[in-house]
């Protein structure tokens, strides 16, 4: 919940109504005092860096169409959006504005800049956001399409960084077809920047829990136009698009690229979803629907439902996921110490424990500690292995894989007490990933060391 302001007060009241006093107090306790992320500051690239980007030579420049569906946009926000595109250090772009309003005021403002790269078009009417966006896409002529909301702004290096990522992909022989960056939020005056969304590299199962990709999303034009936006998922139309694109791309290494830089400022004001999530509850319900559609399209037998955190969902598999998804080699969960602080579970490839020290019941940064997601490494003390991986387990660990009755987790207490469970988990996880398997982390799986006597 972060900073104490009117927007977060609304979030707290909404959470209280849905989840009761006890869970609300736990959530408040977690986020107060405010963490280090509240000290975040967006730092504009140095002018020398921006100047160097402007003078860059592109032998075969890719062209971006920045697509903006607009409707009754306040003049100030509209001007700042346009000027954020005009201020790009990368010059090969087209700004496509599809206006669903009743007059041509926005058209006159766009024309006042005198830049031929701005393509303003009146839409045939104000229909759904998906239909409005699809009609706007019809005027996009770029190789790639970037999505920009009519009241948000790009950082000046946004398109340059996207072009550079495409150039790197070309040099490595794999041209990304979908790219996304980190983002932050800002106040309506573009003065205060906060709540940075520092995203992981592509993580399909995390995308199934929420649209963590969000902004800035850039996609190959042909792919976006082929998929289009679906009015039945209005409010979560971008999430639905990302899931359907992922269905086409996730098995191809390098086809989806993450740029670990803040390239997009999501403006918060009274009417925005960013500031008041309950104002668009239908959007979160549409997100659940979009994820269910994705699950069904993959042939998985599972049901998707919203969690206690608005806008986040969970997928329950029946039969279990290890029996349905051949690419999933193992599932891991949380390892809790005596104080019920996370002490083990999901790890980086170097063995760094993710969410280390987080108390039981806390949700962590952007609620990710309570979301199913793909992991680089898992701890042996809270592990469930697919049958197809059990011989590999014996080769790596030097022991037969056996499960505890009741929990179905690996019977780790058969190993010597001085075993480096985390280190062995990293070793096994590397072998599984090298063999082509995906590792899942499910925070609802728990190993309580105090109860286990270890």
Secondary structure, DSSP 8 states (H G I E B T S, - for coil): --S-SHHHHHHHHHHHHHHHHHHHHHHHHHHSS--GGGG-------HHHHHHHHT---TT---EEEEEEESS--HHHHHHHHHHHHT-S---EEEEEEE-SSSSHHHHHHHTT--TTEEEEE-SS---HHHHHHHHHTT--SSEEEE--TT-EE-TTHHHHHHHHHHHHHHTT---SEEEEEEEEE-TTS--EEEEE---S--HHHHTTS--S-SSEEEEHHHHHHH---GGGTTSHHHHHHHHHHHHHTTSTTSEEEEEEEEEEEE--TT-TTT-GGGGHHHHHHHHHHHHHHHHHTT--EEEEE-SSTT-EEEEESS-HHHH-TTEEEEEEEEE-TTSBEEESEE-TT--BTTTT-BTT---GGGGGGS-EEESEE-GGGEEE-GGGHHHHHHHHSS---B-TTT-SB-GGGS-TT--HHHHHHHHHHHHHHTT-EEEEEEEEEEEHHHHT-
